[in-house]
Structure formats: C-alpha cells, structure tokens
Amino acid sequence: MAVSSMNENGIKNRNYYAAGVPGSFYGRLFPEASLRFVHCSYAIQWLSEAPKELMNKSSPAWNKSRIHYANSGDEVVRAYKAQYHKDIEQFLHARAQEIVCGGLMVLIFPGVPNGTHHSQSLPSMSLELLGSCLMDMARKGIVSEEKVDTLNIPIYGMSPQELKEAVEGNGSFSIEIMEELPPTIPDHAVSGGQSKIDTQAFVCHMRAGLEGLFKNHFGERILDVLFESYKSKIEENSSIFMSGKAVNSFVLLKRKLSTSKLA
Ligand SMILES: C[S@@+](CC[C@H](N)C(=O)[O-])C[C@H]1O[C@@H](n2cnc3c(N)ncnc32)[C@H](O)[C@@H]1O
C-alpha cells in the first residue's frame, strides 16, 4: 500500500504522522481504544527485567557464573518463565486497553519450537557461550567474577505454545494466524542446514543487540576482547551450536469485541 508521495520540493508527503512515545511496552503507552493496528517486531523476547532471585545468593535460583539459563538448574529456568508470564500478561493487558475492538496486533518474535528443553534452546545456548567467555575473562582477571554473577540477560526464548497460552489466559484477543517464519540470516547461518556457521554474521547480530547492556555492566573496554573470544568459541563449538533449536514466529491477534477480564 502506498502511503507517501513526493511533493515538488522532493519532500515526502505522508498521509500519516510519526510520533515517539516514551515508556515501556509492559505498561500503558497510548490512550484507551486509540489504536487500530499494532506491530511489535523482535522485541517481546526482552523481559522487563531479569528475575531478581537470580542475584540472591541465598536463593536456589542464584545463577552463579552464568548469564542465562541453558545450563542452569530448574529453579533458574522457573524464575525466567515466571518473569515471562508476568511480563507477557502485562503486555497483553496494556495493549487490550489501547486497541479498539476488532483491531489487530502483529507479533514477530524469536523463540524455540514447542517442547524444546532449555538446554537445547539456541537463543539461550548462544547467551550461555557468551557467558562462558566472560568467565574466561574473569579467570584472567579482566573482569571480576562477581560482575559476571550479577549479570543475567533479560531475554526469554518463548515457544509459540507459551505465547498461545498467554493469549488465551489473557482472554482479550483471538489468534487469527500463528505460523513459523523463514529463518533470518543469523538463524540460517546457524541452523539453516548449512554445513558451516557464518560466525562473523552471527557475532555481529549478537553484538548489535547486546553491546549496550554489556557496556553498562562491564564498561566499554572489554567489548572487543569479549566478542573476539565469542567468535573463536562459536567456531570451536560449532557442532554443538548447530544442534540448538530456534524458531521465528508470526502471530496475528484480533482484539475481541468484548471481554470479561478488562478491569
Ligand atoms: C531487536 S530490536 C527490534 C527492532 C525493530 N522492531 C525490528 O524489528 O527491527 C528490539 C527493540 O525492542 C525494544 N524494547 C525492548 N524492551 C522494550 C520495552 N519493554 N518497551 C519498549 N521497547 C522495548 C528495544 O529498545 C529495541 O529497540
């Protein structure tokens, strides 16, 4: 659909206005019943925060020496899942108030196929490997081990089934379409049937998304060393890495005409 044309000065005439709205999508961003269409792409894998119990030394979910959950105990995985459930319910609740009845919402998100054990989750395996690079750096005295202990990446690799259950539990939307998307380039580089990983493409993809978080936590000076060692580690572990499971999902939701759950 064409939504813009050029005027005589070569400036685009748009039949819409662009606006930036500050705030987190885990809370309300827009007025009630003001949106007809919402598109949220590659973002709801980010949790609102890492589960707090992962940083509590006396909790069974204390995630020592790790930054994610692929090789962690069940308590850690349970804490991530609980955070995801809380967040996704808040996301759906907020959007249900903002979207008009009959309005649509597209969600595109990376995650894992239904029934995947956390140890086989490619999103988590890739973060786990990055965590092991940080632990190597801690052993060499480049970063402090305590800094690694206190970093837990607030990302959860949900399955399509988990999203479906969240939508049904929320009750405000019907699922019109739910399907798997073709792999993106970085996914393809890992699990698209190639015999070799495009490590550089994968590391660039990860660095683009995570650099800010690592910079805030450890400082800028470690970034080049960290991602160089990550590249080597992926190359050394390529066969394990290629066994990881990942899926990109496309979901089209429709705001129901009425719901008993909206407070
Ligand atoms: C991987 S980028 C995706 C960017 C773009 N939507 C796309 O598909 O290319 C993830 C985006 O989600 C945003 N994000 C993560 N958590 C968020 C939150 N709680 N509220 C609003 N935006 C959030 C990040 O700031 C980032 O811009």
The ligand as an ORCA input file, in Angstrom:
! r2SCAN-3c Opt
* xyz 0 1
  C      15.936     -6.319     18.235
  S      15.273     -4.719     18.375
  C      13.970     -4.801     17.160
  C      13.789     -3.501     16.471
  C      12.685     -3.457     15.388
  N      11.366     -3.560     15.981
  C      12.910     -4.504     14.344
  O      12.086     -5.398     14.186
  O      13.931     -4.435     13.643
  C      14.374     -4.806     19.921
  C      13.768     -3.476     20.310
  O      12.855     -3.683     21.400
  C      12.945     -2.558     22.247
  N      12.424     -2.929     23.567
  C      12.852     -3.934     24.362
  N      12.137     -3.959     25.507
  C      11.240     -2.943     25.419
  C      10.215     -2.455     26.286
  N       9.984     -3.015     27.466
  N       9.469     -1.414     25.858
  C       9.693     -0.838     24.665
  N      10.657     -1.251     23.784
  C      11.407     -2.289     24.181
  C      14.429     -2.241     22.242
  O      14.660     -0.931     22.663
  C      14.780     -2.448     20.776
  O      14.595     -1.278     20.060
*
